[in-house]
Amino acid sequence: MTADPPPPPAAAFPPERTAPENTGDGSQGGGRENLLTGLIFLGIVLALGLAWLAPNVAASFAVGGAVFLSVLKMLVVPLVVTSVVCGVLSMGDVRKLGRPGGATLIYYFCTTAIAVVTGIILVNLFNPGEGIDGSAARVAAGAEVTAKLGEKAVSEPAGIGAIVENLLTMLFTDNLFASAAETDLLPLIVFSLAFAAVLTTMGAAVGTVTKFVTEANDVLMKFVLLVMWTAPLGVFCLVAGQFGEAAATGDFGEEMRKVGWYSATVLTGLAVHAFLTLPLILWVMTRRNPYRFLFQMGRPILTAFATASSSATLPVTMETAIEKAHVKRKSVDFVLPLGATINMDGTALYEAVAALFIAQTLVGSADAIDMGLTTQIIVAATATLAAIGAAGIPQAGLFTLIIVLNAVGLPVELAGLILSVDWLLDRFRTAVNVFGDATGSAIVEKFLPDEPVPTAAGTMIA
């Protein structure tokens, strides 16, 4: 008699948990899923109506929105850690991480760069800064920016070299618990990738650890699903509180008229990227109907609009991508946490538009700068890199905009020109960021290693 052959290392890891096969018609579980998305949309509409009719009453709902946002943020850190580890484990061999990892980074960098170029083209076409005297508004705007962001953020110079250095230092931390407490996701992702890579080399010896992480991830996803049934109320409170507060001041409409062309330029750029660029890339790479996919991802897109935070929306994005859009779980687990941290297409587009808008307000003044090709290339490169380093929190783009302005020598205090509308535009660009992340997970799915096929002898072959 001969001894039975030892089980292959892959047997130590549980099989991938997949959603039902995508039929392409979005019908799987469609009734309840579509109902929830519709209720979230209804919550936004009712909140906007209440803010218009009774702004003070609407503003009082802000506390409910804060509670909902806190519940979502509470789930982010444990979900990121377990999902990234599960994503790597599901690939079996850490050496197979290279192809999907490279595809993810290339996708994120290319779409961010395309978004920046789109913004630069539109700001040159629309010329939104024409007729606005930036020099006259400089003193008042500077005080507002300093009050909003703090003296350190305004005064810190940063060129492209400093940005790259900052990005590299952001990858690591000397205290994982401090990073978790501050929702600093990038070093947590790096640690999770390394930890999971080590687990894949240890086979059955770490079966208990892998089972624990996998089941913890399952529980968290179930928790997200339960939380989502409170989303219509939470989204209503978030939107009513913010829009009610803006309407109660009485000057939002006037401020919007002052920078109306700037706002129109940003929104047009975001629309081009969300409805043309990303769908075209998705269709070319996967032959998947991009607008059906956009509809399937409606819930996280609406949640992103309400929360203005891609990190807070991450649990919703992951749950929806798996259950509604039927993207493979291993792609979702690997791609989306990274995307919520470094893939900021909407933010990059906004930064490019805002920087050139501010430059246009200074034309003809002593503070004017050359707006030639070299300057615009610097804006494009800086906006792309700065957006990668932007945190997935509300109005984080304002902080990275200061970096872009410093890079081309523009007065950073003139960021105050756009503060009055930034909170609103931030919601749209966050929605685009989230849709870009989801699109990336559907594309990278095509670069995943082939599933092992069981043989008659019970072993697995690639």
Secondary structure, DSSP 8 states (H G I E B T S, - for coil): --------GGGGS----------SSS-TTHHHHHHHHHHHHHHHHHHHHHHHH-HHHHHTTHHHHHHHHHHHHHHHHHHHHHHHHHHHHTTSSGGGGHHHHHHHHHHHHHHHHHHHHHHHHHHHHH-TTTT--TTTTHHHHHHHHHHHH-HHHHH----HHHHHHHHHHHT--S-HHHHHHTT-HHHHHHHHHHHHHHHHTSGGGGHHHHHHHHHHHHHHHHHHHHHHTTHHHHHHHHHHHHHHHHHHHS-HHHHHHHTHHHHHHHHHHHHHIIIIIHHHHHHHHH---HHHHHHHTHHHHHHHHHH--HHHHHHHHHHHHHHTS---HHHHHHHHHHHHHH--HHHHHHHHHHHHHHHHHTTTSTT----SHHHHHHHHHHHHHHHHT--SSTTHHHHHHHHHHHHTT--GGGGGGGHHHHHHHHHHHHHHHHHHHHHHHHHHGGGS----EE-TTS-EE-
